[in-house]
Amino acid sequence: MKYIKTFEFKESDLEPTSSFKTHDVLNNKVWDGDVMLSDIKSDLTEIANEFWKELDIDIELKDIYLTGSLATYNYSKYSDFDLHLVVDFKESKDPDLMKRYCDQFRLNWNTKHNITIKGFEVELYVQDINEEHTANGLYSIMNEKWINIPSQKENTTDMNEVRHKAEGLMIQIDELEKDFINKENVDSLEDRIVELWKKITKGRKAGLESGGEFSLENLVFKFLRRNEYLKTLSDLKIKNYDRKYTI
């Protein structure tokens, strides 16, 4: 992946997002018809179990979901395996604290590891079982069955809209990085980082609920992730925290 600064933005940079097309069949590297290939199931299960072992929390793993474009007809060479480990945070003494811990752990884990299966990266998440999931395709790996059967939906989003919205967010991330490096506006930096992260993730969730995989907000999120701007924002959050408490 390349790191793109806003002043270097080119039309070709939209290709990772605009490449998601509707196909007639599910990806045959993952599926035989609508049945997950046995080697894929085995590999994904092993990765999820290793993640769960490292996470080391005292609540039950309810299920392992595959979602995202590889669970739909809208995949591309830029797709990845979105693995969701499903838990009930209410089983912990402090659900909010447990969720924050899991979110930070999976960010660190995904940053530290670069695992690919048949050319597709593997991204892991921890999902609350009580959280509504509106993905077009949702597959239970543990139970070997579809929860949400995918349908064929065409991409009708204007890619220029994706570009303009992404550019605005990229500029904000660049400004946060500049302030961190130059030690400017330090009093507000932490809040600005957190608020921008919330804005991007809440926007994606709203987009998935209203428009699915091809919603403007979700495509913007994919663009920022593919071009490492989300990683930059996550890294800034960690580095700013470390600086704040370093004596």
Sequence and secondary structure as in RCSB ss.txt:
>XXXX:A:sequence
MKYIKTFEFKESDLEPTSSFKTHDVLNNKVWDGDVMLSDIKSDLTEIANEFWKELDIDIELKDIYLTGSLATYNY
SKYSDFDLHLVVDFKESKDPDLMKRYCDQFRLNWNTKHNITIKGFEVELYVQDINEEHTANGLYSIMNEKWINIP
SQKENTTDMNEVRHKAEGLMIQIDELEKDFINKENVDSLEDRIVELWKKITKGRKAGLESGGEFSLENLVFKFLR
RNEYLKTLSDLKIKNYDRKYTI
>XXXX:A:secstr
     GGG  GGGGHHHHT    SS  TTTEETTEE HHHHHHHHHHHHHHHHHH  SS   EEEEESGGGSS  
 TT EEEEEEEE GGGSS HHHHHHHHHHHHHHHHHH   EETTEEEEEEEEETTS    S EEETTTTEEEE  
        HHHHHHHHHHHHHHHHHHHHHHHHT SHHHHHHHHHHHHHHHHHHHHHHHHHHGGGSHHHHHHHHHH
HTTHHHHHHHHHHHHHHHHH  
